[in-house]
Amino acid sequence: MLKDVLFPPRCPVCGDVIPLENRMKLHRFISGVQSGRKGRTEPETLYAAVMCGGCRNIPVYITEPLCKKCGKQLNGTSPDGLCGDCAENERRFEACRCVMTYDETLREIMAGLKYGSRKEYAFPLALMAADALGQWLKETNADILVPVPVHRERLMTRGYNQAELIAEGISLFTGIPVEKKLLVRERRTRVQKELTAAERAANLQNAFRTQGQLSGRTAVIVDDIYTTGATMEACTEALLKAGTARVFGLCICAGEDKNAR
């Protein structure tokens, strides 16, 4: 709590400090969930505890039409309901859904979360995900949420895994448990944003392994950004090898359908 006073959480969109009285409502909600005393908390109360009212509608949410496989916003006509990437590449995950478009606003938010030590940005992103995709998550009958892991060297440098923080936030709202140590990143890969689609796939080949078996269970992989699907595919492959029955994906934001048909 002292850290919250000395380094108060800020709105992920505009950077303003969230009022203390609003933050206290969030602390009470989290404490209630963790102690099993979860009461009903209106979404508006939680949104006010993590971002400014005027900023809530700035991020662009993904809506229909969207790719029926990866959940990316479709920018053109698609007779088969697929984006350009999914039309050209086989997907072993059943479906992925993304919350928002990876535009300039989300680029700044994600940069703050991943490289600027703004850990508090993870919770509002998780709230948006649970609010927008809660019903879809329920329909997957998910047994576990599996955050995409970061390599131990990067974890030591950054101090946290942003996908894990997002997954923990989603778990608070949905009750779906998080398996933090199930997926392991075997080697430190190159930063994906610097690579082409083909290079991304090669970069992640055999990059992940699992610790334990998941026979018959349904897993939802949680990540921050969906671009070409290379990370989602690599994680899906590892989970299927471990006996997972069904694999879905959930990402906070998705890049553009650059191959609109």
Secondary structure in CASP SS format (residue, H / E / C, confidence):
PFRMAT SS
TARGET T0000
AUTHOR 0000-0000-0000
METHOD secondary structure of the structure
MODEL  1
M C 1.00
L H 1.00
K H 1.00
D H 1.00
V H 1.00
L H 1.00
F C 1.00
P C 1.00
P C 1.00
R E 1.00
C C 1.00
P C 1.00
V C 1.00
C C 1.00
G C 1.00
D C 1.00
V E 1.00
I C 1.00
P C 1.00
L H 1.00
E H 1.00
N H 1.00
R H 1.00
M H 1.00
K H 1.00
L H 1.00
H H 1.00
R H 1.00
F H 1.00
I H 1.00
S H 1.00
G H 1.00
V H 1.00
Q H 1.00
S C 1.00
G C 1.00
R C 1.00
K C 1.00
G C 1.00
R C 1.00
T C 1.00
E C 1.00
P H 1.00
E H 1.00
T H 1.00
L H 1.00
Y H 1.00
A H 1.00
A C 1.00
V C 1.00
M C 1.00
C C 1.00
G H 1.00
G H 1.00
C H 1.00
R C 1.00
N C 1.00
I C 1.00
P C 1.00
V C 1.00
Y E 1.00
I C 1.00
T C 1.00
E C 1.00
P C 1.00
L E 1.00
C C 1.00
K C 1.00
K C 1.00
C C 1.00
G C 1.00
K C 1.00
Q E 1.00
L C 1.00
N C 1.00
G C 1.00
T C 1.00
S C 1.00
P C 1.00
D C 1.00
G C 1.00
L C 1.00
C C 1.00
G H 1.00
D H 1.00
C H 1.00
A H 1.00
E H 1.00
N C 1.00
E C 1.00
R C 1.00
R C 1.00
F C 1.00
E C 1.00
A E 1.00
C E 1.00
R E 1.00
C E 1.00
V E 1.00
M E 1.00
T E 1.00
Y C 1.00
D C 1.00
E H 1.00
T H 1.00
L H 1.00
R H 1.00
E H 1.00
I H 1.00
M H 1.00
A H 1.00
G H 1.00
L H 1.00
K H 1.00
Y H 1.00
G C 1.00
S C 1.00
R C 1.00
K H 1.00
E H 1.00
Y H 1.00
A H 1.00
F H 1.00
P H 1.00
L H 1.00
A H 1.00
L H 1.00
M H 1.00
A H 1.00
A H 1.00
D H 1.00
A H 1.00
L H 1.00
G H 1.00
Q H 1.00
W H 1.00
L H 1.00
K H 1.00
E H 1.00
T H 1.00
N C 1.00
A C 1.00
D C 1.00
I E 1.00
L E 1.00
V E 1.00
P E 1.00
V C 1.00
P C 1.00
V C 1.00
H C 1.00
R H 1.00
E H 1.00
R H 1.00
L H 1.00
M H 1.00
T H 1.00
R H 1.00
G C 1.00
Y C 1.00
N C 1.00
Q H 1.00
A H 1.00
E H 1.00
L H 1.00
I H 1.00
A H 1.00
E H 1.00
G H 1.00
I H 1.00
S H 1.00
L H 1.00
F H 1.00
T H 1.00
G C 1.00
I C 1.00
P C 1.00
V E 1.00
E C 1.00
K C 1.00
K C 1.00
L C 1.00
L E 1.00
V E 1.00
R E 1.00
E C 1.00
R C 1.00
R C 1.00
T C 1.00
R C 1.00
V C 1.00
Q H 1.00
K H 1.00
E H 1.00
L C 1.00
T C 1.00
A H 1.00
A H 1.00
E H 1.00
R H 1.00
A H 1.00
A H 1.00
N H 1.00
L C 1.00
Q C 1.00
N C 1.00
A C 1.00
F E 1.00
R E 1.00
T E 1.00
Q C 1.00
G C 1.00
Q C 1.00
L C 1.00
S C 1.00
G C 1.00
R C 1.00
T E 1.00
A E 1.00
V E 1.00
I E 1.00
V E 1.00
D E 1.00
D E 1.00
I E 1.00
Y E 1.00
T C 1.00
T C 1.00
G C 1.00
A H 1.00
T H 1.00
M H 1.00
E H 1.00
A H 1.00
C H 1.00
T H 1.00
E H 1.00
A H 1.00
L H 1.00
L H 1.00
K H 1.00
A C 1.00
G C 1.00
T C 1.00
A C 1.00
R E 1.00
V E 1.00
F E 1.00
G E 1.00
L E 1.00
C E 1.00
I E 1.00
C E 1.00
A E 1.00
G C 1.00
E C 1.00
D C 1.00
K C 1.00
N C 1.00
A C 1.00
R C 1.00
END
